[in-house]
Structure formats: structure tokens, C-alpha cells
């Protein structure tokens, strides 16, 4: 399944959401990603994110808040953002660490150079995960 909103694109392949976002990630764009994650989670225990960050320039405050408040953070198996400039990598790292410090669930995030490296990381993360969380654990 593929979705486009202007220059932004999402593609779902199994338990992976591939994302291409251009410019600043806004709250509506973040909400689209989160809705797609929920859709993947209806048929998979975890969701993985592979993002092309080469054209990202930032993450607006409302988008950061939406991501940190996402109720299924504990079911994100990991994320890879490849090709992102240093400023974007630092911003994403800040958001993920702040979420963890606030007591929210966390997930591994990596910044490989290429999509192929990122997909290899996702495969490794998938193999390391334990079985899906039981309903009582959620």
C-alpha cells in the first residue's frame, strides 16, 4: 500500500513502513505515520520504520508532541533514518531520548547511510524481539 501527500510518501511492506518526508515534518504528517503504524499493528506484533531523511529539515513541536504521546510506542520494534543531515539526526535523537526520560516507552533508532543498511538493521532487530506482548502486558 502506498500513500502520498504532496512530496511526502509512505509505503507499507509487511511490518515495515517506508517513509519519505520533505522539509519540516508537521503534526498532520506525523499523525499520518502514526495512523499507518496502527494499521500495521492490527496484523503484526511490532512495526518498524524505515525513513529516508535526506530531504527532511526538521520536526515541528506539535509533531514531536504527537510522536511522544503515541500510545503504541512500546510496539515500535525500531526505526532507521538513512541519509539524514546531522541536524535532523540530532533532533530525532533528542525527541527519542526525551520521550524515554519522560517515562514513555522507547525503541531503538539508528542512522545508517543507506536504505540497504537500514533494512539489514531492521532484520536484526526483528530477530532479537521476543514474542508479541500479551494483552495483559499492554
N, C-alpha and C positions, 0 to 999 in steps of 0.2 A: 504494500500500500504506500502511495506517495501523496504528499500534500505540499502545496506551495502557497505562500502569501507574499506577493511581490518577489523580491530576490531571495527570500528565505525558503528553505526546503527541509522536509522531514521524510524519511523513508523507514518503514518498519520491515525488518527481516528477522523472523522468529522472535528471539528475546532481545534483539538489538534495535535501538532507534538511532538512525544516522541523521545527523543534523548539520545543515549549512546555514549559518546566520551571518548576515552582512550588517556592519555598523554596530550600533548600540543595541543590545538585547533589551527590549522593553517588557513591561509586565504582560501585555497580551501575547507576545511571543513566548515568554516563559510559561504562561498558562496553557498555550497550545502544546508545548513539550510535556507538561505535567499531565494533561488530558490523555496524550498518546501513551505516556507511561502507564497510566491507569488501565488503558485499553490492553496493553501488553500483559499487564499483571493479571488480567482475567483468565489467561491461559498459560502463564509461566510463573514459577515461584519468584523469579527475580527479573529485573530489567537492567540492561546495560546501555550506556550511551557512548556513541562514537561521534564526536563533534569536530567538524572542520572549522578551526578557529582562525584560519588565515585571513579572513575578512572581517572578523569581529574587532570592534574598537572599544567596547565597554559593556557594562551591565548596569542599568539604571537602578536606583534604590528600591523602587516598587517591585522590580523583577527579583532583586536579591531577597526581599522580604517574602515574596511568593514562594521562592525556592526553599528558603529556610523553614517556612511553615508547612511545606508539603507533608501530609500525614503518612505517606508511604516511603519516606527516606530510608527506613530500615530494609526496604526491599529493592533498593538500587544496589546491584551487585558490583558496580564500579563504573567509572567514566574515564574516557580518554579524550583529550582535546589536542589534536595534532595541528601543527603549523601555526599555532597562535603566537603573536608577538609577546615579548616579555611582559609588557604592562597588563595584557589580558590574563596571562598565566598567574601573575601576582594577584590580580583582583579575584580570580576564581579561587585561588588558594586561600585568600583572606576569607571569602564567603564560606568555604567549606570548613575552615578551622573555627570561625566564629560560630557557625551552627553547632559544631561539636562542643565548644566551650559553653554554649547555652543549654547544654544537656540534651540536645536533639541527637537523633541517630546520625551516624556518619558512614561514609563509604569511601573506598579507595579511589583516588583520582590520579591520573598520570598525564604527562605532556610529551608524548613521543613526537618525533619529527614527521613520520609518515602514517597514513591510514593503515598500511600493512602492519607496521609495528604495533599500532593501537589494537588492531584486531587480534594479533598474537597475544597481547596483554589480556584482552577480554577472554580469550580462550583459556588462558592460565587461571584467571580469576574464577571462571565458571567451574573449572575442575576442582578448585580449592573449596568452593562453597559446600556447606553441609546441606542436608535436605531442606526443603522449604519450611519456614516457620509454621508451627501448628497454630490454629486459630486462637488457642488459649494463650499463646506467647505474644500475640499481636497487641 
